[in-house]
Amino acid sequence: MRIKKSLICVLISLSLLAGCAKAPSEVEKEIDDYNSAQAVSETDIDTLPVSDALNEARSFCDANKTNIKIQNLILPESTKMPTYDVRFDTSGAVEVFKMLQNEPMLSNSGGGAVVESPDDITAWKGKKENCFTSSPELKGTLYYRDKSAVKRSDWGSYYNFDMGMNEAGIMTLFADERKTGIGSALKYSVEKRYLTDFLKNTESFDMCDGKKMSVSDAADFAQKFCNDKLADSENRQFVYQVNYIDVRKVADGKYGYYVSLCRKDKYGNLFDATSMYPYLTDEFEARNALIASPMYLWITSHDSIAEFQRMYTFSIAESGTNDKIVTLRSAVDTLSKELAQGKSYDFDTAELKYIFEVTQSDYIDAAREFAKSGDNNDFITIYSPEAVYAYGSYKITAKPYWVFTDITAQNTGTNCGRIFMIDALDGSLRVENADEYGRLKINY
């Protein structure tokens, strides 16, 4: 990752070339960190009661002598960490979507047109080459701000709508670039990323409407909107909290805030908000698939939202109690043993958060068999959460993991290379390091 032996050697050489002058303090610190890092060769999985494990984690970073360095430790406000059964559930989402059609902050006046779009589940299921190599089209509700903008293609699909929701609970507002000149947040480069202490940060930027907005104001604006307007769609089982904030440059002197938000349960446990997980056959052939369920707002003016997306709506029910969890020290030891020895690894974040894991799915079982059958004719077998939902008979479990990320936020292709996950219940390790095309990176 960041501090490699070859880099240290280069830095030392540069110091020597400059004469006998003392090396800069930050270079000395990197050398000291590298020399003192102790790679772990054997690990024991220690568990503690939740409150004790969290207290141990808070003190661990200061005393850490391993080759795993953590810049930002992100912990829940938890007193209890159960295991959850999870279901796709849109029982509260329909009314919320109707309300959003008359929401001024989304530039919606309620005077537009609503179209119900049909699904293709029957045709999708009927042909294996389609079913196991593509994601199904679910029933949707589409909103057009202008009735005259309703468009339908020759093959029966609606397009160019301003806002939409499908029956798995994906809810999206699209940026109106034709009208405002401001496109999707993912079009613009990242100037700066904030990972913690959002509500205390007073740094400000000029927005596209000519007014300034601070990081703390953006965080407050985003959380208030999501909790006031969207929480009913998941029957208020979750509170929404900022996960990270990007400052993205729209034009010279004009910026917007891309605010990633995560779910929080009644105990104060945080849920994963990673943008995407791999869904190629190789990724779920011998292990459980994961569900990415991100939520974000794109804020380009002080009183409106240019774009947002929330992936899926869920209901959760406690299915098991966990009196103890794996300690951060054990998670770090496991990671240290797994990674290359003789190097120091510098992670931007270590988080204790819940991951949505598909523990049983008729779709995934059938997709595995299809991939083995030889009938796929070189098509790549995939899974998607929509496919799991549409095929039926599934089980999704949410449970805590220690998650380590190394983040690069410099351009529109922001990614963190690899995400390392340590199961906080049994101490097992999994690494997410490929996107849907097999490239060794994953969006965060």
C-alpha positions as CSV (number, residue, x, y, z in Angstrom):
1,M,0.0,0.0,0.0
2,R,1.6,3.3,1.0
3,I,4.9,2.6,2.9
4,K,7.0,0.1,1.0
5,K,10.6,-0.9,1.5
6,S,11.7,0.3,-1.9
7,L,10.2,3.7,-1.1
8,I,12.0,3.9,2.2
9,C,15.3,3.1,0.4
10,V,14.7,5.9,-2.1
11,L,13.9,8.4,0.7
12,I,17.1,7.4,2.5
13,S,19.1,7.8,-0.8
14,L,17.7,11.3,-1.3
15,S,18.7,12.3,2.2
16,L,22.3,11.1,1.5
17,L,22.4,12.9,-1.8
18,A,21.5,16.1,0.0
19,G,24.7,15.9,2.2
20,C,24.7,15.2,5.9
21,A,21.6,17.3,6.5
22,K,19.0,15.8,8.9
23,A,16.1,14.0,7.1
24,P,12.7,15.7,7.3
25,S,10.8,14.7,10.4
26,E,8.0,13.0,8.4
27,V,10.6,10.9,6.5
28,E,12.2,10.0,9.9
29,K,8.8,9.0,11.2
30,E,8.1,6.8,8.1
31,I,11.5,5.1,8.6
32,D,10.9,4.6,12.3
33,D,7.4,3.2,11.7
34,Y,8.8,0.8,9.1
35,N,11.6,-0.4,11.3
36,S,9.5,-0.8,14.4
37,A,6.6,-2.5,12.7
38,Q,6.2,-6.1,13.9
39,A,4.6,-8.4,11.4
40,V,2.5,-11.1,13.1
41,S,3.2,-14.8,12.2
42,E,0.7,-16.5,14.5
43,T,-2.7,-15.3,15.6
44,D,-5.2,-16.2,18.4
45,I,-8.8,-15.1,18.0
46,D,-9.7,-13.2,21.2
47,T,-13.3,-12.2,21.9
48,L,-14.7,-9.8,24.5
49,P,-18.1,-8.5,25.5
50,V,-19.1,-5.7,23.0
51,S,-18.5,-2.8,25.4
52,D,-15.1,-4.2,26.4
53,A,-14.1,-4.9,22.8
54,L,-15.0,-1.3,21.9
55,N,-13.0,0.1,24.8
56,E,-10.0,-2.1,23.8
57,A,-10.3,-0.9,20.2
58,R,-10.1,2.8,21.4
59,S,-6.9,2.2,23.2
60,F,-5.4,-0.2,20.7
61,C,-4.3,2.3,18.0
62,D,-2.0,4.2,20.4
63,A,-0.2,1.1,21.6
64,N,-0.2,-0.7,18.2
65,K,3.2,-2.1,17.2
66,T,2.2,-4.3,14.3
67,N,2.8,-3.5,10.6
68,I,-0.8,-2.5,10.3
69,K,-1.4,1.3,10.8
70,I,-4.8,2.8,11.1
71,Q,-5.4,6.5,10.4
72,N,-9.1,6.7,11.4
73,L,-10.9,4.3,13.7
74,I,-14.7,4.4,13.2
75,L,-16.8,2.6,15.9
76,P,-20.5,2.3,16.5
77,E,-22.3,3.7,19.6
78,S,-23.3,0.2,20.4
79,T,-24.2,-1.6,23.6
80,K,-25.5,-4.6,21.7
81,M,-24.7,-6.3,18.4
82,P,-27.3,-9.0,17.4
83,T,-27.3,-10.9,14.2
84,Y,-30.2,-9.8,11.9
85,D,-32.4,-11.6,9.4
86,V,-32.9,-9.1,6.5
87,R,-35.7,-8.9,3.9
88,F,-36.3,-6.7,1.0
89,D,-39.3,-4.7,2.1
90,T,-41.0,-1.8,0.2
91,S,-44.1,-1.6,2.4
92,G,-43.1,1.9,3.4
93,A,-41.4,3.1,0.2
94,V,-44.4,3.7,-2.0
95,E,-45.8,6.5,0.1
96,V,-42.4,8.1,0.5
97,F,-41.9,8.1,-3.3
98,K,-45.3,9.8,-3.8
99,M,-44.3,12.4,-1.3
100,L,-41.0,13.1,-3.0
101,Q,-42.8,13.9,-6.2
102,N,-43.9,17.1,-4.5
103,E,-40.5,17.9,-2.9
104,P,-39.1,21.4,-3.6
105,M,-35.6,20.4,-2.5
106,L,-35.6,17.9,-5.5
107,S,-37.0,20.5,-7.9
108,N,-40.2,18.5,-8.0
109,S,-43.6,20.3,-7.9
110,G,-46.0,17.4,-8.1
111,G,-47.2,18.6,-11.5
112,G,-45.3,16.0,-13.5
113,A,-46.3,12.6,-14.8
114,V,-46.1,9.2,-13.1
115,V,-45.7,6.0,-15.2
116,E,-45.7,2.5,-13.9
117,S,-43.2,0.4,-15.8
118,P,-43.6,-3.4,-16.0
119,D,-41.1,-6.1,-15.1
120,D,-39.6,-8.7,-17.4
121,I,-39.4,-11.5,-14.7
122,T,-41.3,-14.2,-16.7
123,A,-39.1,-13.8,-19.8
124,W,-36.0,-13.4,-17.7
125,K,-36.6,-16.6,-15.8
126,G,-37.7,-18.5,-18.9
127,K,-34.3,-18.5,-20.6
128,K,-31.2,-19.5,-18.6
129,E,-28.8,-17.6,-20.8
130,N,-30.6,-14.4,-19.7
131,C,-31.5,-15.4,-16.2
132,F,-28.0,-16.2,-15.0
133,T,-26.1,-13.7,-17.1
134,S,-28.1,-10.5,-16.6
135,S,-30.0,-8.7,-14.0
136,P,-33.8,-8.6,-14.2
137,E,-35.9,-5.6,-14.9
138,L,-38.2,-5.1,-11.8
139,K,-41.5,-3.3,-11.7
140,G,-40.9,0.4,-11.4
141,T,-42.6,3.8,-10.7
142,L,-41.2,6.6,-12.8
143,Y,-41.6,10.3,-12.3
144,Y,-41.2,13.0,-15.1
145,R,-41.2,16.6,-14.0
146,D,-42.7,17.5,-17.4
147,K,-45.6,15.4,-18.8
148,S,-44.4,16.1,-22.3
149,A,-41.1,14.4,-21.5
150,V,-42.6,10.9,-21.1
151,K,-40.7,8.7,-23.6
152,R,-41.1,5.1,-24.6
153,S,-38.7,3.2,-26.8
154,D,-39.6,0.8,-29.6
155,W,-39.1,-2.2,-27.4
156,G,-41.4,-0.9,-24.7
157,S,-39.0,0.6,-22.1
158,Y,-39.5,4.1,-20.7
159,Y,-36.5,6.4,-20.5
160,N,-35.4,10.0,-19.7
161,F,-37.4,10.0,-16.5
162,D,-36.3,12.3,-13.7
163,M,-36.8,10.1,-10.7
164,G,-37.6,6.4,-10.3
165,M,-38.1,3.6,-7.8
166,N,-38.3,-0.2,-8.3
167,E,-39.9,-2.9,-6.3
168,A,-36.7,-3.8,-4.5
169,G,-36.5,-0.3,-3.2
170,I,-33.9,1.3,-5.4
171,M,-34.8,5.0,-5.4
172,T,-32.9,7.5,-7.6
173,L,-33.1,11.1,-8.5
174,F,-31.2,11.9,-11.7
175,A,-29.2,15.1,-12.1
176,D,-31.0,17.5,-14.6
177,E,-27.9,18.5,-16.6
178,R,-30.0,19.7,-19.5
179,K,-31.7,22.3,-17.3
180,T,-29.1,23.2,-14.7
181,G,-25.8,22.4,-16.5
182,I,-24.8,20.2,-13.5
183,G,-24.4,16.5,-14.2
184,S,-24.0,13.5,-12.0
185,A,-21.6,13.7,-9.1
186,L,-19.6,10.8,-10.5
187,K,-18.7,13.1,-13.5
188,Y,-16.5,15.4,-11.3
189,S,-13.2,14.9,-9.7
190,V,-12.7,14.7,-6.0
191,E,-10.8,17.6,-4.4
192,K,-10.9,16.4,-0.8
193,R,-12.5,13.6,1.2
194,Y,-13.6,13.8,4.8
195,L,-13.9,10.6,6.8
196,T,-14.7,11.7,10.4
197,D,-15.9,14.6,12.6
198,F,-18.2,16.0,9.9
199,L,-20.4,18.0,12.2
200,K,-17.4,19.8,13.7
201,N,-15.8,20.8,10.5
202,T,-16.2,24.4,9.6
203,E,-14.2,24.4,6.3
204,S,-16.3,26.0,3.6
205,F,-16.5,25.9,-0.2
206,D,-18.3,28.0,-2.8
207,M,-21.3,26.2,-4.2
208,C,-22.8,26.4,-7.7
209,D,-25.4,28.9,-6.5
210,G,-22.7,31.3,-5.4
211,K,-23.2,30.7,-1.7
212,K,-20.8,29.1,0.7
213,M,-21.5,25.9,2.6
214,S,-19.4,24.3,5.2
215,V,-18.7,20.6,5.6
216,S,-20.7,20.6,8.8
217,D,-23.6,22.3,7.1
218,A,-23.5,19.8,4.3
219,A,-23.5,16.9,6.8
220,D,-26.4,18.4,8.7
221,F,-28.4,19.1,5.6
222,A,-27.9,15.5,4.2
223,Q,-28.7,13.8,7.5
224,K,-31.8,16.0,8.1
225,F,-33.1,15.3,4.6
226,C,-32.6,11.6,4.7
227,N,-34.1,11.2,8.2
228,D,-37.0,13.5,7.6
229,K,-37.9,12.4,4.1
230,L,-36.6,8.8,3.6
231,A,-36.6,7.0,6.9
232,D,-40.3,6.2,6.6
233,S,-39.5,4.1,3.5
234,E,-37.7,1.6,5.9
235,N,-40.4,2.0,8.6
236,R,-37.9,4.0,10.7
237,Q,-35.9,0.9,11.6
238,F,-32.8,2.9,10.7
239,V,-31.4,6.4,11.3
240,Y,-29.2,7.7,8.4
241,Q,-25.7,9.0,9.3
242,V,-22.9,10.5,7.2
243,N,-20.4,7.9,6.1
244,Y,-17.9,10.2,4.2
245,I,-18.0,13.5,2.3
246,D,-16.3,14.3,-0.9
247,V,-15.8,17.9,-2.1
248,R,-16.1,17.7,-5.9
249,K,-15.1,20.4,-8.3
250,V,-17.9,21.3,-10.8
251,A,-16.1,24.3,-12.4
252,D,-13.5,26.9,-11.5
253,G,-14.6,28.3,-8.1
254,K,-17.7,26.1,-8.0
255,Y,-18.0,22.9,-5.9
256,G,-20.5,20.4,-4.7
257,Y,-20.7,17.9,-1.8
258,Y,-21.1,14.2,-2.5
259,V,-22.3,12.9,0.8
260,S,-22.3,9.1,1.4
261,L,-24.6,8.0,4.2
262,C,-25.0,4.7,6.1
263,R,-27.8,3.1,8.1
264,K,-27.7,3.0,11.9
265,D,-29.9,0.7,14.0
266,K,-31.5,1.4,17.4
267,Y,-28.4,0.3,19.3
268,G,-26.1,2.6,17.4
269,N,-24.6,0.0,15.1
270,L,-23.5,1.2,11.7
271,F,-24.3,-0.7,8.4
272,D,-22.1,-1.0,5.4
273,A,-22.4,1.7,2.6
274,T,-19.9,0.4,0.1
275,S,-20.9,1.3,-3.4
276,M,-20.4,-2.0,-5.1
277,Y,-19.3,-5.6,-4.6
278,P,-18.1,-8.1,-7.3
279,Y,-20.8,-10.3,-8.7
280,L,-18.9,-12.6,-11.1
281,T,-19.2,-16.4,-10.7
282,D,-15.7,-16.7,-9.2
283,E,-16.7,-14.4,-6.4
284,F,-19.7,-16.4,-5.2
285,E,-18.8,-19.9,-6.4
286,A,-17.6,-21.0,-2.9
287,R,-18.6,-18.2,-0.6
288,N,-21.6,-16.1,0.3
289,A,-22.4,-13.1,-1.9
290,L,-22.5,-9.6,-0.3
291,I,-25.1,-6.9,-1.0
292,A,-23.9,-3.4,-1.5
293,S,-26.6,-0.9,-0.3
294,P,-25.2,2.6,-0.7
295,M,-27.0,5.9,-0.2
296,Y,-25.7,9.3,-1.4
297,L,-26.8,12.9,-2.0
298,W,-25.2,15.3,-4.5
299,I,-25.6,18.8,-3.0
300,T,-24.6,21.7,-5.3
301,S,-26.6,24.5,-3.7
302,H,-27.4,25.5,-0.2
303,D,-31.1,24.6,-0.4
304,S,-31.5,21.8,-3.0
305,I,-30.4,18.3,-4.0
306,A,-29.1,17.8,-7.5
307,E,-29.0,14.0,-7.4
308,F,-29.5,11.1,-4.9
309,Q,-29.7,7.4,-4.7
310,R,-30.6,4.9,-2.1
311,M,-30.1,1.2,-2.9
312,Y,-32.9,-1.1,-1.7
313,T,-35.2,-0.9,1.3
314,F,-35.0,-3.5,4.0
315,S,-36.6,-4.7,7.2
316,I,-34.6,-6.4,9.9
317,A,-35.4,-8.7,12.7
318,E,-33.1,-9.9,15.4
319,S,-32.3,-13.6,14.9
320,G,-29.4,-14.2,17.4
321,T,-27.6,-12.6,20.3
322,N,-23.8,-12.1,20.3
323,D,-22.5,-11.7,23.8
324,K,-18.9,-11.3,22.5
325,I,-17.1,-10.1,19.4
326,V,-13.6,-10.5,18.0
327,T,-11.3,-7.8,19.2
328,L,-9.6,-5.2,17.0
329,R,-6.3,-6.5,18.1
330,S,-7.2,-10.0,16.8
331,A,-8.5,-8.6,13.6
332,V,-5.3,-6.6,13.0
333,D,-3.2,-9.7,13.8
334,T,-5.2,-11.8,11.3
335,L,-4.6,-9.1,8.6
336,S,-0.9,-8.8,9.5
337,K,-0.4,-12.5,9.1
338,E,-2.3,-12.5,5.7
339,L,-0.4,-9.6,4.1
340,A,3.1,-9.7,2.8
341,Q,5.7,-9.6,5.6
342,G,8.5,-7.0,5.7
343,K,6.1,-4.2,4.8
344,S,4.1,-1.6,6.7
345,Y,0.5,-1.1,5.7
346,D,-1.3,2.2,6.2
347,F,-5.1,2.0,6.2
348,D,-7.3,5.1,6.0
349,T,-10.1,3.5,8.0
350,A,-10.8,0.6,10.2
351,E,-14.6,0.3,10.9
352,L,-16.8,-2.0,12.9
353,K,-19.9,-2.3,10.9
354,Y,-22.7,-4.6,9.7
355,I,-22.4,-6.3,6.3
356,F,-25.4,-7.6,4.3
357,E,-24.5,-11.2,3.4
358,V,-26.6,-13.6,1.3
359,T,-26.5,-16.9,3.2
360,Q,-29.0,-18.8,1.1
361,S,-30.5,-18.1,-2.3
362,D,-32.2,-20.3,-4.8
363,Y,-31.0,-18.0,-7.6
364,I,-27.3,-18.3,-6.6
365,D,-27.6,-22.1,-6.2
366,A,-29.1,-22.3,-9.7
367,A,-26.5,-19.9,-11.1
368,R,-23.7,-22.0,-9.7
369,E,-25.1,-25.1,-11.3
370,F,-25.5,-23.2,-14.6
371,A,-21.9,-22.1,-14.5
372,K,-20.7,-25.7,-14.0
373,S,-23.1,-27.1,-16.6
374,G,-21.2,-25.9,-19.7
375,D,-24.4,-24.5,-21.1
376,N,-23.4,-20.9,-20.6
377,N,-21.8,-20.6,-24.1
378,D,-19.0,-18.3,-22.8
379,F,-21.5,-16.0,-21.1
380,I,-20.3,-14.8,-17.7
381,T,-22.5,-16.0,-14.9
382,I,-23.4,-13.3,-12.4
383,Y,-25.6,-12.5,-9.4
384,S,-27.3,-9.3,-8.5
385,P,-29.4,-8.4,-5.5
386,E,-32.3,-7.8,-7.9
387,A,-31.9,-11.4,-9.2
388,V,-31.9,-12.8,-5.6
389,Y,-35.1,-10.8,-4.9
390,A,-36.9,-11.7,-8.2
391,Y,-36.0,-15.4,-8.2
392,G,-37.4,-15.9,-4.6
393,S,-36.5,-18.0,-1.6
394,Y,-33.5,-16.3,-0.1
395,K,-31.9,-15.5,3.3
396,I,-29.9,-12.4,4.0
397,T,-28.0,-12.1,7.2
398,A,-26.5,-8.9,8.6
399,K,-23.6,-9.3,11.0
400,P,-20.6,-7.3,12.2
401,Y,-17.3,-7.2,10.5
402,W,-14.0,-5.3,11.1
403,V,-13.5,-3.6,7.7
404,F,-10.1,-2.1,6.7
405,T,-9.9,0.3,3.7
406,D,-7.2,2.1,1.9
407,I,-8.9,5.0,0.0
408,T,-7.8,7.0,-3.1
409,A,-10.1,9.9,-3.7
410,Q,-8.5,11.9,-6.4
411,N,-10.7,11.7,-9.5
412,T,-14.0,10.4,-10.8
413,G,-12.8,6.8,-10.5
414,T,-12.4,6.9,-6.7
415,N,-11.5,3.5,-5.4
416,C,-9.7,2.0,-2.4
417,G,-7.9,-0.9,-4.1
418,R,-9.0,-3.6,-1.7
419,I,-11.3,-4.0,1.2
420,F,-10.2,-6.4,3.9
421,M,-13.0,-7.8,6.1
422,I,-12.6,-9.8,9.4
423,D,-15.8,-11.4,10.6
424,A,-16.3,-10.0,14.1
425,L,-18.0,-13.2,15.2
426,D,-15.6,-15.9,14.1
427,G,-12.5,-14.0,13.0
428,S,-12.4,-15.3,9.4
429,L,-11.0,-13.1,6.7
430,R,-12.4,-12.2,3.3
431,V,-10.9,-9.8,0.7
432,E,-13.0,-7.9,-1.8
433,N,-10.7,-6.8,-4.5
434,A,-12.4,-7.0,-7.9
435,D,-15.1,-5.1,-9.7
436,E,-17.6,-6.6,-12.0
437,Y,-15.1,-6.7,-14.8
438,G,-12.5,-8.6,-12.8
439,R,-10.3,-5.5,-12.3
440,L,-8.4,-5.4,-8.9
441,K,-10.2,-2.5,-7.4
442,I,-13.6,-1.7,-5.8
443,N,-15.5,1.5,-5.4
444,Y,-15.9,3.0,-1.9
